[in-house]
Amino acid sequence: MATTRTRVRRHVRDTPGTHFNRVGRELDIATGQVQYHLRRLVRDGEIVVERVGGRSHYFEPAFEPWERRTLAFLRRETAREIIVRLHADGVVRQAALTDELGLARSTVSWHVSTLVDAGVVERSADRSVTLTLARPDRTAELLDTVSPSLPDRIVDRFVRTVDSILE
């Protein structure tokens, strides 16, 4: 039978970019055990942690920093929708993206700024503010690697609902 640490390591390998809460939830492990095993795995260099947007995401060391950030964003519904839209359309005006996604302008602006800061998306300097993926081919490969969990999608939708009420 696999040890808890082996199960955690395998989970990180199979779900790159998984975050702390998801590890405990999906493996049905107590929070303290998750903390202990993740810390040991990070300390021993068996996995790496990338902190993105207030969450700690875990990866095998083979992923480079840009890939880790991109995978972390792909695990979040709104950021993922933006990335998928840019992947499908190539170049998109930020205003059109707001309309197409049916989100508040401030929500899209915040997510786009975060993606730009992380180097996942590039923003033009012209008046129409167009967006493109920084590394479209590699992003497409990473899209196939990630599918967000149902609890992650529910949390993202709750945040969207609250945001639209406050707008």
C-alpha positions as CSV (number, residue, x, y, z in Angstrom):
1,M,0.0,0.0,0.0
2,A,1.3,3.5,-0.9
3,T,2.4,5.8,1.9
4,T,0.7,9.1,2.3
5,R,3.7,10.9,1.0
6,T,3.8,8.7,-2.1
7,R,0.1,9.4,-2.7
8,V,0.7,13.2,-2.4
9,R,3.7,13.1,-4.8
10,R,1.7,11.0,-7.3
11,H,-1.2,13.5,-7.0
12,V,1.1,16.4,-7.8
13,R,2.5,14.5,-10.7
14,D,-0.9,13.7,-12.1
15,T,-2.5,17.1,-11.5
16,P,0.3,19.7,-12.1
17,G,-0.6,23.0,-10.5
18,T,-2.9,21.4,-8.0
19,H,-3.4,23.7,-5.0
20,F,-3.1,22.9,-1.3
21,N,-6.8,22.5,-0.6
22,R,-7.4,20.3,-3.6
23,V,-4.6,17.9,-2.4
24,G,-6.3,17.3,0.9
25,R,-9.8,17.2,-0.5
26,E,-9.1,14.7,-3.3
27,L,-6.9,12.5,-1.3
28,D,-9.1,12.7,1.9
29,I,-6.1,13.7,4.1
30,A,-6.3,16.0,7.1
31,T,-4.9,19.5,6.7
32,G,-2.0,18.9,9.0
33,Q,-0.9,15.8,7.1
34,V,-1.1,17.7,3.8
35,Q,1.0,20.5,5.2
36,Y,3.6,18.1,6.6
37,H,4.0,16.0,3.5
38,L,4.0,18.9,1.0
39,R,6.7,20.7,3.1
40,R,8.8,17.6,3.2
41,L,8.4,17.0,-0.6
42,V,9.3,20.6,-1.3
43,R,12.3,20.5,1.1
44,D,13.6,17.3,-0.4
45,G,13.3,18.8,-3.9
46,E,10.8,16.2,-5.1
47,I,8.2,18.9,-5.9
48,V,8.2,22.7,-6.2
49,V,5.7,25.3,-5.0
50,E,4.6,28.4,-7.0
51,R,2.5,31.0,-5.2
52,V,0.0,32.5,-7.6
53,G,-2.9,34.8,-6.6
54,G,-2.9,33.8,-2.9
55,R,-2.8,30.1,-3.5
56,S,0.1,27.7,-3.3
57,H,0.3,25.4,-6.4
58,Y,2.5,22.3,-6.6
59,F,4.5,20.9,-9.5
60,E,7.1,18.4,-10.4
61,P,10.5,20.2,-10.7
62,A,10.6,19.7,-14.5
63,F,8.2,22.6,-15.1
64,E,9.8,25.9,-15.6
65,P,8.5,29.0,-13.8
66,W,6.5,30.3,-16.7
67,E,4.8,26.9,-17.2
68,R,4.0,26.7,-13.5
69,R,2.4,30.2,-13.5
70,T,0.4,29.3,-16.6
71,L,-0.8,26.0,-15.2
72,A,-1.8,27.7,-12.0
73,F,-4.0,30.2,-14.0
74,L,-5.5,27.4,-16.1
75,R,-6.8,25.9,-12.9
76,R,-9.0,29.1,-12.4
77,E,-12.1,29.4,-14.4
78,T,-12.1,33.1,-15.4
79,A,-8.4,33.1,-16.2
80,R,-8.8,29.9,-18.1
81,E,-11.7,31.3,-20.1
82,I,-9.6,34.3,-21.1
83,I,-6.7,32.1,-22.1
84,V,-8.9,29.7,-24.1
85,R,-10.5,32.7,-25.9
86,L,-7.1,34.1,-26.8
87,H,-6.0,30.7,-27.9
88,A,-9.0,30.3,-30.2
89,D,-9.1,33.8,-31.6
90,G,-5.4,34.8,-31.6
91,V,-5.8,38.6,-31.1
92,V,-8.7,39.9,-29.0
93,R,-9.6,43.4,-28.0
94,Q,-10.0,43.6,-24.2
95,A,-13.4,45.3,-24.6
96,A,-14.7,42.5,-26.8
97,L,-13.4,40.0,-24.3
98,T,-15.5,41.6,-21.6
99,D,-18.6,41.4,-23.7
100,E,-18.0,37.8,-24.9
101,L,-17.4,36.5,-21.4
102,G,-20.3,38.4,-19.9
103,L,-18.2,39.7,-17.0
104,A,-17.7,43.0,-15.4
105,R,-15.1,45.2,-17.0
106,S,-13.2,45.4,-13.7
107,T,-13.1,41.6,-13.4
108,V,-11.7,41.1,-16.8
109,S,-9.3,44.0,-16.3
110,W,-8.0,42.5,-13.1
111,H,-7.5,39.0,-14.6
112,V,-5.9,40.4,-17.7
113,S,-3.5,42.5,-15.7
114,T,-2.6,39.5,-13.6
115,L,-2.0,37.4,-16.7
116,V,0.1,40.1,-18.3
117,D,2.2,40.5,-15.1
118,A,2.8,36.8,-15.1
119,G,3.9,36.8,-18.7
120,V,1.1,34.6,-19.9
121,V,-0.7,37.3,-22.0
122,E,0.7,40.3,-23.9
123,R,-1.2,43.6,-24.1
124,S,-0.7,46.0,-27.0
125,A,0.1,49.6,-26.3
126,D,-2.4,50.9,-28.9
127,R,-5.7,52.6,-28.1
128,S,-7.8,49.5,-28.8
129,V,-5.9,47.4,-26.2
130,T,-5.5,44.1,-27.9
131,L,-4.4,40.9,-26.2
132,T,-2.5,37.9,-27.4
133,L,-0.9,34.9,-25.7
134,A,2.8,35.3,-25.0
135,R,3.6,31.7,-25.9
136,P,0.6,30.3,-27.9
137,D,2.0,26.9,-28.8
138,R,3.2,26.0,-25.3
139,T,0.0,27.4,-23.8
140,A,-2.0,25.1,-26.1
141,E,0.0,22.1,-24.8
142,L,-0.6,23.1,-21.2
143,L,-4.3,23.5,-21.9
144,D,-4.5,19.8,-22.6
145,T,-2.9,19.1,-19.2
146,V,-5.4,20.9,-17.0
147,S,-9.0,20.6,-16.3
148,P,-10.3,22.4,-13.2
149,S,-12.1,20.5,-10.5
150,L,-15.8,21.0,-9.8
151,P,-15.1,22.7,-6.4
152,D,-12.6,25.1,-8.1
153,R,-15.2,26.0,-10.6
154,I,-17.9,26.5,-7.9
155,V,-15.6,28.9,-5.9
156,D,-14.8,30.8,-9.1
157,R,-18.5,31.2,-10.0
158,F,-19.3,32.4,-6.4
159,V,-16.6,35.1,-6.7
160,R,-18.0,36.1,-10.1
161,T,-21.5,36.4,-8.6
162,V,-20.3,38.5,-5.7
163,D,-18.3,40.7,-8.1
164,S,-21.3,41.3,-10.3
165,I,-23.5,42.2,-7.3
166,L,-20.9,44.7,-6.1
167,E,-20.4,46.3,-9.6
